[in-house]
Amino acid sequence: ERLHALGLTYLHVALEHPAHYAVMFRTELHDLEHEELEVNSAEAFGNLLNCLSEAQAAAGVEGDIMPLTMMTWSVVHGYATLWTQGAVGKKTGLEDWRELAEPVLRMLNETVAREIGRMKKA
């Protein structure tokens, strides 16, 4: 599943390179006009948007895909942020981010599929 792979890639980058990840979303720590950061950010978001748009098209439905895109990004970003800040490990006792990532991404994929199924037929 492409969405699952995108989620794992996002988590891998964030959790294997936490200092880089932290700076990416702290705009006060870097130049907002930094071209490479903007390109990478746009590419990552574009990959997610394309993935969900293609799933929507494959299901033969139409509608605003942005709310689903933001929900998907928020779940994966939230997991990464909570893990890097120590909250997940403290609450669960887990030491490896991958242990909980698989079920979280599976549930996210199921939710995305269900929400796409609720959209209006094209």
C-alpha positions, 0 to 999 in steps of 0.5 A, spaced: 500 500 500 502 506 497 499 510 503 503 505 508 509 506 505 509 514 505 507 513 512 513 509 514 518 513 510 515 520 513 516 516 520 523 513 518 526 520 516 522 524 522 525 518 528 531 516 525 533 524 524 530 527 530 534 534 530 533 535 522 525 533 523 525 538 529 528 544 525 523 543 519 517 545 522 520 550 527 520 556 522 523 561 527 529 557 526 530 557 519 529 562 513 522 561 510 525 562 503 530 556 504 529 553 497 531 546 498 526 546 504 521 548 500 522 544 495 522 538 499 516 540 503 512 541 497 514 534 494 512 530 500 506 534 501 504 533 493 506 525 494 501 525 500 496 529 496 497 525 489 496 518 493 490 520 496 487 523 489 489 517 486 485 512 491 479 517 490 479 516 482 480 509 483 474 508 487 470 512 482 468 518 487 469 525 487 469 530 493 474 535 496 480 531 498 484 536 502 480 534 509 482 527 508 489 529 506 490 534 512 487 528 517 492 523 514 498 528 515 496 530 522 496 523 524 503 521 522 506 528 524 503 527 530 505 520 532 512 522 530 512 529 534 509 525 540 515 520 539 521 525 538 518 528 545 518 522 549 511 522 550 509 515 546 515 511 550 513 514 557 506 512 556 507 505 553 514 503 555 516 502 548 523 503 546 522 502 538 518 507 534 516 501 529 512 497 534 506 501 534 507 505 527 505 498 524 498 498 527 497 506 527 498 506 520 494 500 518 488 503 522 490 510 518 489 506 512 483 503 514 480 510 516 482 513 509 479 507 505 472 508 509 472 515 508 473 515 501 468 510 500 463 515 503 464 520 498 459 521 492 460 517 486 463 521 480 
